[in-house]
Amino acid sequence: MRREESKVKYQTAAEQGPMVVSDVVATYMVPSATTHWPTSGELIASIVKGLAFKELTALQEGLGVSLDKLAGTLGIAKATLSRRKVQGRLDPEESDRVVRFARLMGKAVEVLESQDAARQWLNAPQKGLGGAVPLDYARTEVGAREVEALLTRIEHGVYA
């Protein structure tokens, strides 16, 4: 089932309030029936160019974690984070990781049917991941795929 066909009612950008301040991250974290899904080419071009720093802050607000914690999870050192904030843009590798985590948040919202439930789930140890916290587990693409697989099993009622 494609996301736009999902029966889950997502909040619009206006209903979300100030959290939705970006394009790419918001598309993945809070999809709606009218969401314009970027093509793969558009998404790759955005990542290669480097996402705007506001995409990182949108992800941080959406996940409900501190910017320092998220930066550490994404593998961005404090000094680098400060430079990126001044530059206003992330590098391609950092951008790719931001999109990865936004994709996970969107999948968690889709499966768990609320942003609050998704935030709590992503920040709590999960038996299906051997007791690991999904945000920590998803530091690599392989880990992110495992988190997505667990969410898919939950979606289909097969948690174990």
LOVEX-565490 format. One line per field, with one value per residue (C-alpha): residue number from 1; residue in three letters; x, y, z. Coordinates in steps of 0.25 Angstrom, whole numbers, m for minus. Layout:
resi = c(NUM|...) .
resn = c(ALA|...) .
x = c(X|...) .
y = c(Y|...) .
z = c(Z|...) .
END
This chain:
resi = c(1|2|3|4|5|6|7|8|9|10|11|12|13|14|15|16|17|18|19|20|21|22|23|24|25|26|27|28|29|30|31|32|33|34|35|36|37|38|39|40|41|42|43|44|45|46|47|48|49|50|51|52|53|54|55|56|57|58|59|60|61|62|63|64|65|66|67|68|69|70|71|72|73|74|75|76|77|78|79|80|81|82|83|84|85|86|87|88|89|90|91|92|93|94|95|96|97|98|99|100|101|102|103|104|105|106|107|108|109|110|111|112|113|114|115|116|117|118|119|120|121|122|123|124|125|126|127|128|129|130|131|132|133|134|135|136|137|138|139|140|141|142|143|144|145|146|147|148|149|150|151|152|153|154|155|156|157|158|159|160) .
resn = c(MET|ARG|ARG|GLU|GLU|SER|LYS|VAL|LYS|TYR|GLN|THR|ALA|ALA|GLU|GLN|GLY|PRO|MET|VAL|VAL|SER|ASP|VAL|VAL|ALA|THR|TYR|MET|VAL|PRO|SER|ALA|THR|THR|HIS|TRP|PRO|THR|SER|GLY|GLU|LEU|ILE|ALA|SER|ILE|VAL|LYS|GLY|LEU|ALA|PHE|LYS|GLU|LEU|THR|ALA|LEU|GLN|GLU|GLY|LEU|GLY|VAL|SER|LEU|ASP|LYS|LEU|ALA|GLY|THR|LEU|GLY|ILE|ALA|LYS|ALA|THR|LEU|SER|ARG|ARG|LYS|VAL|GLN|GLY|ARG|LEU|ASP|PRO|GLU|GLU|SER|ASP|ARG|VAL|VAL|ARG|PHE|ALA|ARG|LEU|MET|GLY|LYS|ALA|VAL|GLU|VAL|LEU|GLU|SER|GLN|ASP|ALA|ALA|ARG|GLN|TRP|LEU|ASN|ALA|PRO|GLN|LYS|GLY|LEU|GLY|GLY|ALA|VAL|PRO|LEU|ASP|TYR|ALA|ARG|THR|GLU|VAL|GLY|ALA|ARG|GLU|VAL|GLU|ALA|LEU|LEU|THR|ARG|ILE|GLU|HIS|GLY|VAL|TYR|ALA) .
x = c(0|6|6|m4|m14|m13|m25|m18|m23|m10|m11|m9|3|m7|m11|3|7|21|27|26|36|43|40|47|46|32|28|33|29|15|10|m5|m14|m9|6|15|24|37|42|55|62|57|61|75|77|73|82|94|92|91|78|76|79|65|62|70|63|50|54|59|45|38|45|45|59|70|78|91|85|80|93|101|91|94|109|110|121|117|127|122|108|111|118|106|97|105|106|91|93|97|106|101|104|97|86|84|84|73|64|66|61|50|46|46|38|27|26|25|14|7|7|5|m5|0|12|13|12|23|32|31|33|45|51|48|55|48|48|47|61|67|64|71|65|60|67|80|78|76|90|93|85|84|79|69|64|62|54|45|44|39|29|24|22|15|6|2|0|13|21|31) .
y = c(0|14|24|33|22|20|21|28|42|51|65|77|86|97|87|83|97|102|88|87|97|90|82|69|65|70|61|49|52|57|52|56|53|65|63|64|53|56|47|39|49|61|55|51|65|71|62|64|79|78|80|94|94|96|82|77|86|81|66|70|76|65|54|62|60|71|76|71|57|57|62|51|40|45|45|60|66|79|87|82|85|99|101|95|105|117|112|109|95|81|73|61|50|58|61|46|42|53|47|33|38|46|33|25|36|36|21|21|31|23|10|16|26|38|47|45|30|30|39|30|17|22|27|14|1|m9|m25|m27|m20|m28|m17|m6|8|10|23|18|5|13|20|11|8|m7|m3|7|m5|m14|m3|m1|m16|m17|m6|m13|m26|m17|m12|m26|m31|m39|m33|m44) .
z = c(0|m4|7|0|0|15|23|34|36|36|41|31|32|38|48|51|55|55|55|40|35|24|11|10|25|26|14|21|35|33|20|16|5|m3|0|m13|m12|m18|m29|m26|m35|m28|m14|m19|m24|m11|m3|m13|m12|4|11|18|33|36|31|43|53|47|49|63|67|61|68|81|84|87|75|82|84|69|64|72|67|52|55|54|64|72|65|51|56|59|45|38|46|41|27|27|19|23|14|5|15|27|18|14|29|32|21|27|41|35|27|40|47|36|36|51|50|39|47|61|56|64|65|80|79|68|77|89|81|74|87|95|96|87|89|74|73|84|94|85|84|69|68|72|64|52|52|40|27|31|45|39|30|42|49|37|36|51|48|36|45|55|44|40|54|55|66|69) .
END
